[in-house]
């Protein structure tokens, strides 16, 4: 699957990486996509966030490597850049909305057919704290609000 044409990536040069699992039968994510804690099932598992994912979820981080992809019958193992103390750069939903007025606000995520973007103008239940942007490149720099981190064991 090649849906995430502009992947998210960690800006911190020494971002912490940790291993997480996705339960068998879950939708398979790609490198550069966000994962949240699967609180509907077993909290030890992670999943791709849904459209409008917000502060109702615990955010793990962005996939850096697929160790073994999730399948219909086998759990998947993934390395993620841990969201704790890490800033991520990725695509904004509408680059024309990138302006200084969105700095230091918390926004949500858009998911369209597995393609993830930061919804820079949806502050309802926001979780992704906007630290910066590049309007020409259409990218936005975000950090997960500390109250919504999925803490590692």
Beta strands, then each sheet from edge to edge (+ up, - down):
strand 1: 9-10
strand 2: 17-22
strand 3: 34-37
strand 4: 46-47
strand 5: 59-68
strand 6: 76-82
strand 7: 88-91
strand 8: 106-112
strand 9: 115-119
strand 10: 128-134
strand 11: 139-144
sheet 1: 1+ 7- 11+ 10- 8+ 9-
sheet 2: 2+ 6- 5+ 3- 4+
end
